[in-house]
Amino acid sequence: MARNEDSAAAVFREIREQGPINRSEIARRTELSPSAVSMAVKRLLDVGIVAEVGDAEAPPSDGRGERLGRPPILLRMRPSFAAIAGAKLDRGELNAVLTDLKGHVLARRSRRLDTAEPQRVVAALRTLVGTLARTARVEPDRVAGLGLGISGLVDSGAGVCLRSVVLDWTDVPIGPMLRQATSLPVAVENDANTLAIAERMYGAAHDVEDFAVVSLGTGIGAGMFLGGELYRGRYGAAGEIGHCSVRSGGPRCACGKRGCLEAVAGVRATLARAADAGLQIDRPADLGRLATAGDEAASRLLADIGDAIGLALSHLVNLFDPELLILTGSGAAIGGPLKGAIEASLAHHVFPTLPRLPELIVKREQRDMWARGAASLAAHAFFEEGRWEALTDRSPDAFAR
């Protein structure tokens, strides 16, 4: 029985990753016998997660116009078999999506929060998942998992937020709380990591093995892939680039230290520094426009912010040698002027014998990406743990309005 289960998992992995694919190719790739592949495919077809999609390329002719044999049937995963919810939690807002098993967004919703109290967040997210399912016309029993990205130090295995300055949480078992409230399997991860996952799956880092995604907002965090794998570090604290010191004795950070990147170049810090310089701006993009128009105070501030970000990124480059750096978030709306300042700083601070600097992409924030990355985590568990065989019916009122 265990062998059959292993065979089905192996066959499904090939169909999911390589499909459309025929049985013979699956047998070749998995080294399973044709009969084992046939048995596994039958189970997958019976469950409904795999579908036959027609004939492969027609077999060769015998020279008289007659085809030799029947063309093999191709198999593919049915993305609509189940739906996965993903969400990003900010201090005052939940942004969530519902995706199919390929990560295509079926519905999206946001909800303002007047508190980050954990029980209230759980109740709001439970309702939001139900709203997403109804919007996408997905039956509740087809929602197969929930992923959540939050700012802070996260024990992803236990689903516990160990510490979040943004949310003022300490040792909050948000994953178990959500599982109890929704009856869903729940994956919890640092939000910068969910963004890196989304960039790897759907964005600029597709097929890039070594890269970092830096989110420039009120807080600053990084998600990193090394050798094609998400790098969390021993305690899940990898990527806290916002708390690298870039100005000795600089402004005090929310973490209690002085001179952190976040306190120098975060969005809130940028707006405060602009006001101190007599600049009237409402958002980071305004600073870029003023600098481009020749405002000297704006240009000096932008150059200092770019130098600070470039210094912090140079540590990533010197330590990990990534191929690609992606800067996004609300602060990245400054655009080209910020990119130029960062590149100049990188060139100055990076180890001088490096053959070339990593590619730097500065891109506008795509709000769905955080939640899609969180959903991808839950989808990964759904696939790898064989949950596709154990989708259990939940009552139609599983998610209250």
N, C-alpha and C positions, 0 to 999 in steps of 0.2 A: 504493500500500500504506500509506504513511504517512497519507494522507488517510482511508483506511478505519479505521486505528487511532485517529485523532483523532475520527472520527465515533462509533466505539464508545465511546470514553471520555466524549464529551459526552452521548451517549444514556444511558449507565450512570449518569452523575452525576445526570441528571434523574430517572431511575427511583429511585435511592437516596434522593435528597433530597425528591422530590415524590410518589413512588408511594404507593398504586396510581395509575397514570397510563396513558392510552391513547396510541397511536402518533400520532394527530393532534395531541394537545396537546404531545407531545415535539417534533414537527416545528415547531409554532408557537414553542415556547420556544427551540429551538436554531437556528431558521432553516435547518435542513437540509431537503433535498427528501424527500418521502414514500418514494422508493425508497432513499435513503441511510439513512433511519431503519429501514426494513424490513430492509435488509442488516445493519445494526448489531444490531438486535434478534435476528435469526436467530443471529448469532455468540454473543450473550449467552445465548440459550436453549440453544445447542449446548454452550457451556462449562458451563452449569448454574447460573450465579450469578443468573439471572433466571428467574422463573416467570410463567406466565399464571394469573390468579386469577379468571377469570370475566368476566361481562359488566358493562359500565357501565350507567348508567341507560338503561332501554329507550327506543328511538327513538319519536318521536311517531306517533300513530295517523292514519289517513287519514279518520277520521270514521265508518268502518263497522266499526271494531274491528280492522282490519288494520294491522299495524305496517309502517312505511315503512323498509325496509332492515333490516340486521342490526345489533345493538348492538355497539359496539367492545369489543375484549378489553382488559382492564386488565393491566398489568404491574407486578410488584414484585420487589424484591431478595429472594433467599433467604438469610435470616440464618444458616441452618445450613450454607451452602456451605463455610465455613471457620471456624476458631476462632482466637482471639488470646489469648496469655498476657500477663499484666501482673504486675509485682511491685514491692514497696517493700522496700528494704534498710535495716535499722537496724543499730546496732552489734552486737546479739546475736540478730537474728531476721530471717527473710525471711517476708513475707506476700504471697501470690500468689493470682491468680484466673485462670480461663479463661473467656472470654466468647465469645458469638457475634458476628456482624458488626454487630448492633444494640447491643452493649454489655451484653446480659443475661448475668448470671453463671451459668455452667454448673457450675462447681466452684470451691471455695476451699480453700486449705491454708496452714498456717504451719509453719515449721521453725526451731527454735532453732539458733543458731550459736555455737560456742565460740571462733571466730576470725573476723576480717575479712580474712584473707589472701586476696588476689584469686583465686588458683587454687582455693582451697577454696570460695569463694563461687560461682565458676563451676560447679564440680562439684555443689554443693548445689542451685543453681538448675536445672541441667540435669536432675537427678533429680526435682526438684519439678515441673517442667513435664511430665515423663513421668507422674508420679503424677496430676496434674490431668487429663491426657488420658485415662488409664485410668478415673479416677473418673467423668468425664463421658461415657465410652464414645465418644470421638472418636478416629478413626484418626490415627496420627502424621502421615501425609501431608496431613491436613486442618488441622494447626496451621500457621498461615501467618505468624506474626510474634511477636515478644517485645518488650515495653516494660519498662524498668526505671527506677524513680525512686530517686535517692540524694541524701543530704544533702551539699551542697558546691557548688563551682564546676565546672560541666560544659560542655565543648565538645560541644553536642548534635550538630553536624554530623559530627564525627569519632568520637563515642561515647567520648570520653575524660574521665575525672574528673581535672580539673586540680589540685584541692585539696579534701580533705574532712578537717576537724578531727575530726569524729565518727568516721570510719573510719580516720583516720591514713593517708590515701592521697595521693600526689602523682604526677600524670601517669600514671595507670593507664588503659590502653586497654581498659576493661572491655567496651565494645561489640564491638570486633574479637575479643576473647577469647571472648565468648559466641557470636558468629557461627561461629567455628571449632569450638566445642564442640557446638553444636546444629544447625548448618546452617540456622539461621533468620535472616531479616532482623531486626536488633535496633535499637530506638530507645532512647537513654539521655537522661534529662532530670533536672534538679534536682527533688527530690521535692515541694517547695512548688509548683512549676509543674504537676506532674501532678495535685496536689490541686485547683488552680485550674481545670484542664481538666475534671476530673470534676464540679466544682460548675457549670461552664458547661454541660456535657453533660447531667448527671443531677440536679443539685442546686438550691440556692436561687438561683443566678445564671443559671438558664436564661433565655435571651433578653435578658440584661443586657449592654450593650456595654462599660461601664466599671466595673470592680470590682476589689477586692483580697481575697484570702483569706489570712489570717494564721494560721499554725499555731503554737500555744503549747504547747511541750513542753519537754524539757530544752534543746533549741535552739529558736530562734524564727526563722521565715522567712516570706516572703510571695510569693505568685504573683499577677501582675497581668494583667488584660486591658484594653487600651486600644483603643477603636474596634472592638471585637469580635475583636481579635487578641492572642494571647499576647505580652507584652512581656518580652524577655530582656535587652535592653541590648547594648552592643557586645561584651562579653566573657562574656555569660551570667550576669552578677553582679547583675542587677536583682532587687530584692526582699529584699536582705540587711538587713531591718529590725532583726533581732536585734542587729546591730552598729552601730546608730545610738546615739550617746551621749545618754543621758537624765539622767545624774547626773555632773556634773563631779567628777573625783577619786573616783568611786565604786569599788565592788568590782572586782577584776581579773577579766576575762573570759578564757575559754579561748583567744580569739584573740590575747591579749597586751595588749589595751587595757584601760582602766579606764572604768567607768560605762556599759558597753553595756547595752541593754535586756535582753539574754539573761542578763547577770550580776545584774540587778535583779529581773526578773520571770519568768525561765525556771522550769520546775518544780523543778529541782534547787536553784536559788537560793531559790525560795519556801520549800521545805522547810527549808533551812539557816537562813533568816532567821526562820522560825517557831520553830525550836529555840532560836535565840539569844534570842527573846522569851519563852521559857518555855512555848510552846504545844506540846502533844502531838498532832501530826497525822501521819498516814501518807500522805496524798494531798491534792492541792489542794482537792478538794470538801469536806474536813473544815474547811478555813479558812473557806469560805463558810457552813457550818453554824454554826460558832462565832460568826462575825460577826453572823449573823441572830439568834442567841440572845442577843446583847448583850455578848459578850466584847469589852472595850475594846481589848486588845492585838491581837486578831484584826481588829477593825474598822480600827485604825490601819494595820496591815500591808496589809490589803486595799485601803484607800484609797491608800496609797503605790504599790502595784503597779498599780492602776487608773490612777493619775495618770501613771505612767511609760509604760504602754501607750498611753494617750490622747495623750500628748505625741508619741510616735513616730508614731502614726496621723495626728496633725494635720499632720505633714510630708507624708505621702502625700496628704492632702486638699488642702493648700495648693498642692502641686505639680501634682497630676493631676486633682483635682476628680471623684472617682469617685461613681457613683450608690449603690454598695453596698459595705459592708465586712462580711466574714464572719470571725469569730474561732472557731477550732475547735482540736482537739488536746486532750491530756489535761488541760492547765491550764484549758481552757474549762469543765471540769466544775464549776467554782465557780459558774457560772450567773448568775442575776439580780443578786446583789450586785456581782459583777465588772462586769457590763454597766453598772449604774448609775454605778459609779466611773469607768469609761472614758468614758461619755457626758458626765459632768460635766467631765472633763479636756478632752475634745474641744471642748466649748462654750467653755472658757476659752482654749484655745490656737489654735483655727482662726481664720483671717482673718475679722474681725468683720462684714464686709459681705456674706459669703456668704449667699444667700437662705435656704438651709436646710442642715442637716447631712445627710450621707449616712445612709441607713438602716444600722443596726448590728445584725447577727444574731450572737448567741453560741450556738453549737450543740455538742452532744456529738459527739465524734469517731466517725465511721463508718469502721471500719478498711478496709473494702473500697474506699473512695473513692480512696485513693492508688493502689492497684494498678489499679483500673478506669481511672483517668486515664492511667496508663502504657500500658495496653492500647489505649486510644483513640489514643494517638500512633502505635503500631504499625499500628493499623487504618487511620489516615489515610494512612500511607505505602502500605499495601496497596492502597487505593483510588486515590490520586492517581498512583502510579507504575505503575498497570496490572498489578500483580502477580497479580491474579485470573486473568490469561491464562497465567501461567507457573508455576502451582503444580506443582512437580515431586514425584514420588514419592520418599519416603525410606523406608529399611528400617524394618520394624516395631520394631526395637530401637534406633531413633534416639535415644531417651531411656532411658538405663539405669535400672534400679530402684535 
